Structure formats: C-alpha cells, structure tokens
Amino acid sequence: MYLILLGPPGVGKGTQGVLLADATGWQRVVTGDLLRTAKDEGTPLGLQAEQYMTAGNLVPDQLIIKMVEEKLAALPDGTGVIFDGFPRTEAQASAFNVMLDSLSRTIDAVVVLDAGDQVLTDRIAGRRSCRSCGSVYNTVLAPPKREGVCDNDGTPLFHRADDQADTVRNRLDVYHRETEPLIAYYEGSEAAVHRVPSEGAPDEVQGKVREVLGVGE
Ligand code: ADP
C-alpha cells in the first residue's frame, strides 16, 4: 500500500499517520520530520531547508524530491508506505509519478483530512512534538500524561519554530495555494481519494480513516 495523507498544517496528518502505522505496520515517510532531522544534524540539506521552514514557506521541489527518492531507496521492496507532507505541489506530484513508474509502484489511496482554519490555528498554537517517535500532543486538547514529555518514549517534547502564530498564517495560505489543488489532481488519477472530516478527536478520526481504507478493526 502506498498512501498519501493530504491536508493542511495542524489537521492531524502526523497523529493519524502514527496511529495508522501502528495498526498496519506500514512505514511513515514524513518530509517535515526528515527536514527537521537534517536541520538538527546540520547536513547541507538541513542548512538549505532551514530558512524556508522557519518562514513557513515550501522548501524547493528538487531538494524534496531527492530526499524522498533516497528515503524510498532505503526501504525494503514491497514496504507499505504512508506519505505525510509529500507531495505538496503539482511539480512534486509529477516527479513522484516518474519515481513510482521506475519502482513499478502506484499510489493506492489518498486520504484527505480536513478542518476549518480556526480549528487548525488553535491546534497548532498548543502543539508539542516528539523528535524521537513523531508523536504529536497539544497542551490543551491532547496533553501528554507527564507535562513536556512523550508518553511513548520519555523524550522531552518541543515546540516547532514554525508553529508560532505569524508563521502559521503563511503556512495555511501556502497550503491553500500550492497543496490543496492536489486533491483535484488525484481525483483525476487512478488513486482512490477519500475525504475524512478531521475536527473530531484523534481516535474518532482514526476510526474513519481505517473504515475508508478497509483496514484494522
Ligand atoms: P505542516 O504540514 O504542519 O505545515 P510539516 O512538518 O509537514 O508541517 O512541514 C514543515 C515545513 O517543512 C513546511 O512548512 C515546509 O517548509 C517544509 N516541507 C515539508 N514537506 C515539504 C514538501 N513536500 N515540500 C516543500 N517543503 C516541505
């Protein structure tokens, strides 16, 4: 299974991706996490990406495409993959098609998570993330059991630099302009596109995601 999780910042792609990966054994390829790791490690890619990310702008397509290609090449053949944060532009989607052809794979499904901008802004304001396992919390809406620490592995949680209010507005604008058109793009392709309203609690949304995909209980 190759599955794309599509949706605006803060809609819960990370949360839903972790839950779905736990249930299915599929791997997550999360471009935002890959970029943040590259930045923390100070690699050339990380250094190039940093300025774009901090401003809430998209990192140039070429860098992203190369990064995803390398990540996929490192996975065993036949691995199921949940793509989160990629593709994010039509240029990335076209390059992804070329990549998939060369791997003899196709996109099986696209799950579009959606919520209104106000819900997204509220969620992002309190978001805290785990660098180690990718789990996402919210100080008000979904706090960890122990303040500031990941329930899964005890790693201290961090507040993303691009989760500050002024940057969030730009990320939402960029989403509506660059990424939202991909919904129509995939609706015109052979992939099954499922829209899942995502303003509810994480477990409720996960139930709907599994239902549309026909996996898990
Ligand atoms: P969110 O979806 O919540 O905005 P991500 O963690 O997916 O957050 O991405 C954070 C930032 O990383 C983006 O604002 C962008 O700068 C960069 N980024 C991640 N994925 C891509 C991508 N596919 N193309 C371009 N930039 C990306």
Boltz pocket constraint, residues with backbone or C-beta under 6 A from the ligand:
constraints:
  - pocket:
      binder: B
      contacts: [[A, 7], [A, 8], [A, 9], [A, 10], [A, 31], [A, 32], [A, 33], [A, 35], [A, 49], [A, 52], [A, 53], [A, 54], [A, 56], [A, 57], [A, 58], [A, 59], [A, 60], [A, 61], [A, 64], [A, 84], [A, 85], [A, 86], [A, 87], [A, 88], [A, 92], [A, 162], [A, 171]]
      max_distance: 6.0
